[in-house]
């Protein structure tokens, strides 16, 4: 039981820090493009106290986890002033892109670390199969996590490989979910820069962004799941 609880703890810790790095990357890109807002707000470090949103980083992830077996969340957005950016057209898009890009870099690094571990292909596939079992939601909660824990119990490389899979999972999910081109997600800023939108249209979309996001998730779950599953399948294929 203790091992399963430790794994669940790493599950949440990986999610929280993946979100924090995502947000901090927005601030660093804004700083590189000339805006000092995030720096003056003290939001350019990885101290979780400065970034955790009580609802999005704690209540929602834990509630979803116990209700569905899965989780998701968000941190407090890192502030920036788009009018301070040197490039007014593409600057906001670059700031937005920095978050997903940081997640893709983290996932790629985790894959590289996992590939260097002294584990056979059979062992990799066994660990991944048990991890996929955890994500599937099939079977009892404790049984799924116990199976994953048993698959990691062989050696330290097995444990590290399992943690690498957690890093890949969360960071790929965060990257490609945030690239969906609807507000308030990062992809919307890229959309605004690529196509010409009237300021009134942008203001309207941003004002009702949360409702728009919920509506899109409700109406188009299959295409969104396809994109996320395809991205996860590609990166997991590289890891295993």
N, C-alpha and C positions, 0 to 999 in steps of 0.2 A: 504493500500500500504506500509506503514511504517513497519508493522509487517512482510510482505513478504520480504522486503529488509533486515531486521535484520536476518531472517532465512537464506537467501542467504549468508549473511556475515558469519554466523556460519558454513554454508556448506563449504565455502572456508577456514575459520579458522581451522576447524577440519581437512581438507585435509592437509593444510600446516604443522600443528603441528604433525600430524600422520607421515608425511614424515620426519620431523626433528627428531622426537624420533627414527624412524627407522634408520636414518643415525648415530645419536649419539650412538645408541646401538652397531653399528659396531665398533666405536672407543673405547667404554668401554670394549668390548670383546677383542679387540686387546691389550689394555692396560693390561688387566688381564692376557693375554698370553705373555706379556713381551715387547710389542712394544709401545714406547712413542711418536710416530709420531703425532697422533691426539692430544695428550696432549700439545705438544710443539707448535702445530699449532693453539691452542686455540679453538678447535672444540668439546670439551666435555661438552658444556653447551647448554641450549635451547634458547639462544638469536637468534631470527630469522635472524637478520642482518648478522650473520656469516654463515648462511646456505642457504639463499634464492638464487636461481639461477634466474636471471631476465627473462630468456626464460622459463625454466621448471617450475618455481614456480609462475609466474605471467602471461606472455603472453599466453602460451599454455593452462593453465587451464581456463582462462577467454575466450579465443577464442573458445575453444571447448564447453564451457558452452553456449555461445550465438549462436553457430552454431548447436549444437546437443541437448542442454538441459542437457548434462552430462559433466563431467570434469575428468581430470587426470593431473598428473604432477610429478615433481621430484625436489630434492634439490641438491646442490653441494655435491658430494660424500665426505665423511670423509676420509682423507688419512691414509694409514697405509703401513708399510713395511713388507711384508710377510717373509722376511729373518730374521727379528728380533723375530719372534714368536718361542716359545720354542718347539712347535710341528710343524715340517715342513710339515708333511703329512696332518694332520687334522686341523691344525691351521687356514688356510684360509677358510676351510669349516665352522668352528665354528664361525669365524668372520662374514661370509656371513649369517649364520643361525640366528645370533643374531638380525638382522633387522626384518625379518618376525616373529620371536618369540616375539619380543617386541610388534608388532602389535597384535598378538594373545592374549597376556597378557592384552593389553589395551581393546580389544574387550570383553574379559572375565570379566574384572572389570566393564565395562559399562553394561554388562548383569546383573551382580550381583547388581549394583546400581539400575538398572531398575526394577529388580524383588522385591526389597525391598520397592518400592514406593507404597503408598496406592491408587492403581488404580485397578478397577475391570477388569476381563478378557474381558468383552465386550468393555470397554473403551480402553484397550490395543490394541485390534483387530481393533478398529475404527481408532486409531492414526496410527497404522501400515498400514492399508488399504490406508489411505491418503498419507502416506510416500511412499508406493509402487506406488501410482498414480503419485507422483512426479518423481520417477525413471523410470516409464514406457514410459515417453515422449509422451503419448497420451493426446490430448486436448490442450488447450491453455496454454502457459507458466504461465501467471498470474493466470489463473483458478486453475492450479495444485498446485501452491504455496499458493494460497488463501485458498484452501481446507485444505491443511496441517496446515496452520496457524489457521484456524477455529477449527480444531480438537485439537489444543494445547491450545486453549483459555479458557478452563474450569477452570484450576487451575495451580499452580506452579508445582505440581507433573506431570501434563500432559506435561508441557514445558520441564521439566527435562527428562521425558521419551522420548520425541521427540529428544532431544539432544543426549541421549544415543543411539538411533537408528542411528543417524549420525555417532557417534563414531564407532559403530559396523560395519556399512557399509564400511566406508573408511578403517578401519584397517584390516578387513577380505579381502577386495579387494586387498590392498597393500601386505598383507602377502602371499596370494596364487598366485597372479600374479608374485611376485618376486621369488616364489619357482619353477616357470617353468624352467626346466633345459636347458636353452639356454643363451649364453652370449648376453648382459652384465648383465643379471639378476643374483640374488644371487644363484639360483638353479644350475647355471653352475659351481660354485665353489664346490658345494657338488658333482656334477657329476664328476668333475676332481679328487676329492679325492677318490671317490668310484671306479672308473675305471681308468686303466692306459692309459694315453694319452701321446703321444710323445710331447716333448717341442715345436717342430715345428708346430704340429697340434694346440696346445693351442695358440701359438702366432698368427697363421692364423685366428683362430676363434675370438680371441680378437680384432685383427686388423679390421676385417669386422663385428664386433658384431652388430653394429646398423643396417646395411643392412640385416644381418641374422635375427634380431628380426623383422624388418618390413616384411620380406619375410614370416616368420613363421606365423605372425599375419594375413597376407593376405591369405595364403594358408590354414591355419587351424583355422579359426575363430570359427567353431562349437565346436570342442573338447575343446578349451580354454574357450569358453562361458559356456560349460557344467560344467567344473571344477569349475569355479568361481561362477556360479549360484548354484551349489550343496553346495559349502562351505557357501555361503550367506544364502541359505535356512536352512542349519543346525543351524547356529548361530542365525539367526532371529527366528527360532523355539524355541531356548532356551530363547530368550528375551521376546517373546510373550506368 
